[in-house]
């Protein structure tokens, strides 16, 4: 019976200790689980914060890229317009140069035609002067012929008057 009492006594001492130790183990496990849960919740909050920060960064980066793309598009459009204006101006200047060249060619052709016809004009002027000279010569010849005719007539009349005066019965 002593053994039974000692056993009972030992069981009563060990049982609360085992109960207490199981209870302590459970409490430690609960604390560890709570700490793990707290860490997990904190990690989840950090992950959510990181995800939001990353989303915000990506949003800001996308907005920045959109602004850059829009600025680049405006710059390309402006450059295209500048090149279009430059090309139009160059075409206009090319046309002006071509018109100037064509005008100079026409002037040269006109001068060449005038020069070619100049010989004809000179020949025509010479013919006109020759004709005028012929007219003048003809008039001079006619005047000379008239003068000679008058002279011959006067001589004839003078001889006729001499002969008439030399006759007795006039």
Secondary structure, 3 states (H helix, E strand, C coil): CHHHHHHHHHHHHHHHHHHHHHHHHHHHHHHHHHHHHHHHHHHHHHHHHHHHHHHHHHHHHHHHHHHHHHHHHHHHHHHHHHHHHHHHHHHHHHHHHHHHHHHHHHHHHHHHHHHHHHHHHHHHHHHHHHHHHHHHHHHHHHHHHHHHHHHHHHHHHHHHHHHHHCCCCC
